[in-house]
Structure formats: structure tokens, C-alpha cells
Amino acid sequence: MQADLEIDVKRVRAASAHAQAKAARQAQITKYAEETYNVLLEQVITTCAREAAFGERFRRARLCRILRQWRDWAETQREDRKAAILERQAAYESLGSMGLSSSSFACDPTPVAQMERLDPFAADVMLHQTERTKDHFYASSTFLATTARHLAHILQPTSSSSSSIFQTLISPSINAATPSSKGAFEWLKSKFHPTDRDAFVQDGVTFEAEIMGSKAQGTSVGLMVMEAPLQTWSTEQQRRNAADARVRLEQFAKCVENLANEYSPGLLIVTWEDESLEEVTERVGWPSIRVLR
């Protein structure tokens, strides 16, 4: 019986030792699991924080780049607007130096603060069109080129050996009481004279331009450009202007009546005032021009 009791005691002790060892292993596993969980959790938090930091840094860098581009664009727009205003003012001053009437300055430049804001594309298109208009206004030989473009195919010689000449006579108002300024007449002359050449040739037709002297000469006169004097309220100056205009109109009539002339010349009246054909002809004493038109 004592032997059985000893066996039971050993069995109980073995079971107790096994339970303690199992509990110790379980505690060790739980400890290791918690430590592993904490390490993995810290790694996940570090990765998320790093991605968030990188994303925020990228967004801030992109925002700074956009802000710099916007500031550069805004500064460029301001500089372009200032340059356009200065160029427009210079154009007005240049026109004023030509002796143009005050009616040409009726539309003064609008201050930038009062201008309707345009989107960038429309503003660029407007600036481009304004620049092209300005360049065309000051470009030389544009009237000559337009005349050649419309008449060359009509006057084109029938054979390669023959040639045609179309002459434009410019009649300035230098002998009038109120002539235009030198700058205005030089601008008008540059519009009809060829650039750096004695003549302008297109489709076999030679287009020439000359300043008319005391009398019209040549047998190839196709166009006469008469510059009207500036407006005046002085009776004496009006009389002198009418006398000068009558002399120049008689020269044009002689050119028309010249049977040796190849063409029936046309008449182009250039006035620096804001007026109609009837008004300018009445002002300088050319009532017969109405019939010619």
C-alpha cells in the first residue's frame, strides 16, 4: 500500500511540474507575441508616418513651384501691359507730331485699373493683334504693295518681252497755308515708295512713285495722291489753301486729259482730319470731286 501511495505522490508531483512548465511556456509565448506585435506596430506606424511626410513634402514643393510660376506669369503680364501702354502712348505722341487733328485723340488710353480683366488667351490675342496693327501702321510700302496686288494681274504684259509701268504721283500740301508736318508727309511718302529700291515689280508690272513737282509728267500715271491741308479757321489761310488745292487739281485734270497717258488716272485724297469726302472737298474748294467719285 505504501508503494501505491508513493506512485500517486509522484504522479501528482509530475502533473504539477508539467502544469507549471506549461504555464511558464504560455507566459513566455504571450510575452514574445506582445513584443513582436509592438515591433510590427512600430514598423507600420513608422512607414505610414514616412509616407505621410514624403507626401506632404511633395505637395508643398509642388505648391511652391506653382506659386513661383504664377508669380512669374503675373509679373510678365504686368510688364507686357505696361509695355503695351507705353507703346500706345508713344504711338499717340508720334501721331501728334504728325500734326493730326485732336479728333484722333478722342479715345485716350484707358487706365489699367478700369480695364475689363481678360483671360490670358484673350489678352495674348489682343496684344498680338495690337502689335501686328502697330507694325503694319509703321511699315513701309504697304500702300504700294496693296496697289500692286490688286492691279498687277490686270496690267500684266501679254508677252515676256514687253513691260508695263504704273506710276503714282504724290501731291503734297507743302505750298498750302497749313501743310502737314514733316513727319506726317514722310509717313505718307514711305507708304507709296518701294523699300530700298527704285521700283517695285510684280507680275512684270513696274510700280513707281514720285513726288509731283510744278506739273505732272510721264505717260504711265495711273494714280494721283493729293494730300489735303490741315483745317484752319483763318479766312486768309483758307483762301491760300483753296488756291493751292485748285492748282494741284488743275494738274490732275491735265494728267487726265493727256492723250499720251496709258491710263485714266484715279484720284486718292488723303486728309489728316476726321471728315468725310464731302467735307474735305468743300473745305479746300474741290466741289467737282463729288462728280468724279
For each residue, the residues with C-beta under 8 A, 3 or more apart:
1: 4 5
2: 5 6
3: 6 7
4: 1 7 8
5: 1 2 8 9
6: 2 3 9 10
7: 3 4 10 11
8: 4 5 11 12
9: 5 6 12 13
10: 6 7 13 14
11: 7 8 14 15
12: 8 9 15 16
13: 9 10 16 17
14: 10 11 17 18
15: 11 12 18 19
16: 12 13 19 20
17: 13 14 20 21
18: 14 15 21 22
19: 15 16 22 23
20: 16 17 23 24
21: 17 18 24 25
22: 18 19 25 26
23: 19 20 26 27
24: 20 21 27 28
25: 21 22 28 29
26: 22 23 29 30
27: 23 24 30 31
28: 24 25 31 32
29: 25 26 32 33
30: 26 27 33 34
31: 27 28 34 35
32: 28 29 35 36
33: 29 30 36 37
34: 30 31 37 38
35: 31 32 38 39
36: 32 33 39 40
37: 33 34 40 41
38: 34 35 41 42
39: 35 36 42 43
40: 36 37 43 44
41: 37 38 44 45
42: 38 39 45 46
43: 39 40 46 47
44: 40 41 47 48
45: 41 42 48 49
46: 42 43 49 50
47: 43 44 50 51
48: 44 45 51 52
49: 45 46 52 53
50: 46 47 53 54
51: 47 48 54 55
52: 48 49 55 56
53: 49 50 56 57
54: 50 51 57 58
55: 51 52 58 59
56: 52 53 59 60
57: 53 54 60 61
58: 54 55 61 62
59: 55 56 62 63
60: 56 57 63 64
61: 57 58 64 65
62: 58 59 65 66
63: 59 60 66 67
64: 60 61 67 68
65: 61 62 68 69
66: 62 63 69 70
67: 63 64 70 71
68: 64 65 71 72
69: 65 66 72 73
70: 66 67 73 74
71: 67 68 74 75
72: 68 69 75 76
73: 69 70 76 77 120
74: 70 71 77 78
75: 71 72 78 79
76: 72 73 79 80
77: 73 74 80 81 120 123
78: 74 75 81 82
79: 75 76 82 83
80: 76 77 83 84 127
81: 77 78 84 85 112
82: 78 79 85 86
83: 79 80 86 87
84: 80 81 87 88 127 130
85: 81 82 88 89 109 112
86: 82 83 89 90
87: 83 84 90 91 134
88: 84 85 91 92 109 130
89: 85 86 92 93 109
90: 86 87 93 94
91: 87 88 94 95 134 137
92: 88 89 95 96 105 109
93: 89 90 96 97
94: 90 91 97 98 183
95: 91 92 98 100 104 105
96: 92 93 99 100 105
97: 93 94 181 183
98: 94 95 180 181 183 184 187 272
99: 96 180 181 183 184 230 272
100: 95 96 104 105 184 272
101: 104 230 231 272 273 274
102: 105 106
103: 106 273 274
104: 95 100 101 274
105: 92 95 96 100 102 108
106: 102 103
107:
108: 105
109: 85 88 89 92
110: 114 115
111: 114 115
112: 81 85 115
113:
114: 110 111
115: 110 111 112
116:
117:
118: 122 123 126
119: 122 123
120: 73 77 123 124
121: 124 125
122: 118 119 125 126
123: 77 118 119 120 126 127
124: 120 121 127 128
125: 121 122 128 129
126: 118 122 123 129 130
127: 80 84 123 124 130 131
128: 124 125 131 132
129: 125 126 132 133
130: 84 88 126 127 133 134
131: 127 128 134 135
132: 128 129 135 136
133: 129 130 136 137
134: 87 91 130 131 137 138
135: 131 132 138 139
136: 132 133 139 142
137: 91 133 134
138: 134 135 187
139: 135 136 142
140: 190 191 193 195
141: 144 145 190 191 192 193 194 195 200
142: 136 139 145 146 191
143: 146 147 191 192
144: 141 147 148 168 191 192 193 194 200 207 209
145: 141 142 148 149 200
146: 142 143 149 150
147: 143 144 150 151 166 168 207 223
148: 144 145 151 152 166 200 202 205 207
149: 145 146 152 202
150: 146 147 154
151: 147 148 154 155 166 205 222
152: 148 149 155 156 202 203 204 205
153: 156 203
154: 150 151
155: 151 152 164 166 205
156: 152 153 164 203 204 205
157: 160 162 163 164 204 205
158: 162
159: 162
160: 157 204
161:
162: 157 158 159 204
163: 157 204 205 206
164: 155 156 157 204 205 206 220
165: 205 206 207 208 220 262
166: 147 148 151 155 205 206 207 208 220 222 223 263
167: 207 208 209 210 218 220 221 222 223
168: 144 147 192 207 208 209 210 221 222 223 224 225
169: 209 210 211 212 216 218 221 223 224 225 255
170: 188 189 192 209 210 211 212 224 225 227
171: 212 224 225 226 227 248 251 252
172: 179 180 185 188 211 212 227
173: 176 178 179 180 227 228 229 230 241 244
174: 179 185
175: 179 244 247
176: 173 179 229 240 241 244 245
177: 229 232 234 236 237 238 240 241 244
178: 173 229 230 231 232 237 241
179: 172 173 174 175 176 185 229 230
180: 98 99 172 173 184 185 188 227 229 230 272
181: 97 98 99 184 185
182: 185 186
183: 94 97 98 99 186 187
184: 98 99 100 180 181 187 188 272
185: 172 174 179 180 181 182 188 189 227
186: 182 183 189 190
187: 98 138 183 184 190 191
188: 170 172 180 184 185 191 192 225 227 270
189: 170 185 186 192 193 209 211
190: 140 141 186 187 193
191: 140 141 142 143 144 187 188
192: 141 143 144 168 170 188 189 209 225
193: 140 141 144 189 190 209
194: 141 144 197 198 199 200 207 209
195: 140 141
196:
197: 194 200
198: 194 208
199: 194 206 207 208
200: 141 144 145 148 194 197 206 207 208
201: 204 205 206 207
202: 148 149 152 205 207
203: 152 153 156
204: 152 156 157 160 162 163 164 201
205: 148 151 152 155 156 157 163 164 165 166 201 202
206: 163 164 165 166 199 200 201
207: 144 147 148 165 166 167 168 194 199 200 201 202
208: 165 166 167 168 198 199 200 220
209: 144 167 168 169 170 189 192 193 194
210: 167 168 169 170 218
211: 169 170 172 189
212: 169 170 171 172 215 216 224 248 251
213: 217
214:
215: 212 251 254
216: 169 212 221 224 251 252 254 255
217: 213
218: 167 169 210 221 261
219: 258 260 261 262
220: 164 165 166 167 208 261 262 263
221: 167 168 169 216 218 224 255 258 261 263 265
222: 151 166 167 168 262 263 265 266
223: 147 166 167 168 169 265 266 267 268
224: 168 169 170 171 212 216 221 252 255 265 266 267 268
225: 168 169 170 171 188 192 268 270
226: 171 245 248 249 252 267 268 269 270
227: 170 171 172 173 180 185 188 270 271
228: 173 245 269 270 271 272 273 280 283 284
229: 173 176 177 178 179 180 232 241 244 245 284
230: 99 101 173 178 179 180 272 273
231: 101 178 273 275 283
232: 177 178 229 237 238 241
233:
234: 177 237 238
235: 238 239
236: 177 239 240
237: 177 178 232 234 240 241
238: 177 232 234 235 241 242 283
239: 235 236 242 243
240: 176 177 236 237 243 244
241: 173 176 177 178 229 232 237 238 244 245 283 284 285
242: 238 239 245 246 284 285
243: 239 240 246 247
244: 173 175 176 177 229 240 241 247 248
245: 176 226 228 229 241 242 248 249 284 285 286
246: 242 243 249 250 285 286
247: 175 243 244 250 251
248: 171 212 226 244 245 251 252
249: 226 245 246 252 253 286 288 289
250: 246 247 253 254
251: 171 212 215 216 247 248 254 255
252: 171 216 224 226 248 249 255 256 265 267
253: 249 250 256 257
254: 215 216 250 251 257 258
255: 169 216 221 224 251 252 258 261 265
256: 252 253 261 264 265
257: 253 254
258: 219 221 254 255 261
259:
260: 219
261: 218 219 220 221 255 256 258 264 265
262: 165 219 220 222
263: 166 220 221 222
264: 256 261
265: 221 222 223 224 252 255 256 261
266: 222 223 224
267: 223 224 226 252 289 292
268: 223 224 225 226
269: 226 228 277 280 281 286 289
270: 188 225 226 227 228
271: 227 228 275 280
272: 98 99 100 101 180 184 228 230
273: 101 103 228 230 231 280
274: 101 103 104
275: 231 271 279 280 283
276: 279 280
277: 269 280 281 289 290 293
278: 281 282 290
279: 275 276 282 283
280: 228 269 271 273 275 276 277 283 284 286
281: 269 277 278 284 285 286 287 289 290
282: 278 279 285 286 287
283: 228 231 238 241 275 279 280
284: 228 229 241 242 245 280 281
285: 241 242 245 246 281 282
286: 245 246 249 269 280 281 282 289
287: 281 282 290
288: 249 291 292
289: 249 267 269 277 281 286 292 293
290: 277 278 281 287 293
291: 288
292: 267 288 289
293: 277 289 290
